[in-house]
């Protein structure tokens, strides 16, 4: 492919160019991610144990460190066609504004009603639930992006969808709740009196506004207690990274088509679903020694699991009912400071990404939220897209790298993931506009206290 | 082009296929739209009179009934590349759900941060303001779509942007306001003490929550009183329909490419900006006798300007400071019932569309809002896009036509305009979900009372 081929503002793949399979990075990793452990026995979780919580096919995907390619089922390909391909955008206007010789590209996942990349895995998980003949699925949601995505997916396959939404979000983000209701989901504020764990917590802390950990515990309890239901999760898990590889696959096909090779690949990282998806095929080449890329995970300074966490086994939920994973973690008791408005607030990081980071295949940086919102606003004004706070972590890093190029004169090609839009995050933007947004970096003492909650494995 | 060419889910034009000019329907109309009148002299507004309010180039476009094609300036084409082409979507999933032999297509304008087609004209109006060396522009906004679009356009060209936002919306839709602030606009709740008309109204009605008419009057006053400023408007005007023709041009190019000819074209209609843009090139063929299409305007039963209004000269604003236009109107004093949540609440209709309707080139229908929201939800669940209430009027009609085809077995091709997304309209969706949404059709007596406000011209 000629390097001289004119690069359009936006590259959309044709239907016949779209990826037909998901790529499993684990197949090419020498050091596989550590297995999930049963918190009771401390033994690796078996497929049978996991199948009480997850669909059978998803259990297989979760445990499969060997199969390189998974064919995407036709029904999922059909759904993908409704909102994919997502555009790979050349940020000509941002480059001009920054006066940088760098070439900046971003893969924009926000052009669907869930507002983010979460739909890529939601539809897959709903599909396998349907295939297994299940009645429905349960999940938790914080801000609501994952809950929205899952509602859309369940509506498409006519599955029942029960979402436990952290009570404070349920009350403060009624619009997200209404989007989920539009798609027929039942949305319950958590903690609730519909579960044992919810009732216990309500009795102990009557005024609590809820937490993600509690919502997970409720959703898992309901899945375990209702025949024909399973629990689903939107990030962290290996299966989720597998589904999200569609982001990177599309990106790579589009770049190859125009002879573009990224020097730097940047993704924001909370649980790792977007980062793991975006980098997948590039990381594959790196793991196989076929190409090299500088890969950077960006996380909030207020929730710095990769940059300041420990690589250890930890609980995936604060309720400690889920399997334990080996990952970079701040401890399952970690809660970001109340002023944190930028998302990406999970205490740990995908096992797969944690292992890759540990083995030196990628870097990590943390950024403070006021600088993130500055980047968000600068980006919105020239590129015309109002980014989600999460995505704006990657924008911040991409701008910083482009400004370095301006100093050095290097014409690097920078790729970043723009995971979603910020339409439901205007409260945070308002804080920023009103000068009320502050930064907080946890002290070493605070982190140590949180590390003390790590299980002794 | 072969009819057999496989139609993808979404058709995106390549950059080199994009329209290079706007099409002016008036050039092909035998009966031109009636001229704007000076409300003082009742004489046609001259270019000089209009140039106190509007940019010079926009005045030219407003008055030009002859030029068929306007080249789109390169700077606007560059901006269009950031969010255009918009996809022309084949609604395969909706067709399947309805089990209709009809083929349904929609042109989706919601994939940009303003959330609607309004940006197509906002960027043009900002460009001409910048070309004229102006400092800034003023406008009014109700729900905020137009204000958002204009903020984005002004940010791009570094123009000052003052938005008068109806006070009740300013307070109830803080998120829209924050999006505008993200783009650097100053947003003032109207009525305000920043203008003479605002102060008068506040003195007379201290507790008023504002109206579009008042906000227009304030925005016009500020434009007239500040050298280097002009007023801009997002619908109704001929210039706006001209810019919005880019919607129809793209649609027609995409359909021609795949050998598709629509039998029915459906657009929602408030002031007429979307409908006029979508149908432009098709109407051109119809006016020139080259092809025939069934063209249907859909309006709310609670604000039925085409279906129940009078074709007469009327004030464009309730403050009666703007020129008068000959149009289908309910009278400038008309206000939709308080339970109306579906948008499209302007009392009149574009002069150009009014003339075309009067001359029999298009039909009009009105629909009740609960049926509109039923269609919205049905569409969202199968097509994955949460539609704006405005756009859902067109969805309602498209579904109804497709169901007729199911009965008759006709394989009609239906095209409709999906103008935007409903992310900021969840209060209305909530009402609908909670069963609190009602319908209201104004009585003949109520309309007669409103017609009594028509000027005697």
Interface residues (C-beta under 8 A of the other chain):
Chain A: X8 X9 X10 X12 X14 X15 X79 X81 X82 X83 X93 X111 X112 X113 X115 X152 X155 X156 X174 X175 X178 X179 X181 X182 X183 X184 X377 X380 X381 X382 X383 X384 X385 X386 X421 X423 X424 X426 X427 X429 X430 X433
Chain B: X8 X9 X10 X12 X14 X15 X79 X81 X82 X83 X93 X111 X112 X113 X115 X152 X155 X156 X174 X175 X178 X179 X181 X182 X183 X184 X377 X380 X381 X382 X383 X384 X385 X386 X421 X423 X424 X426 X427 X429 X430 X433
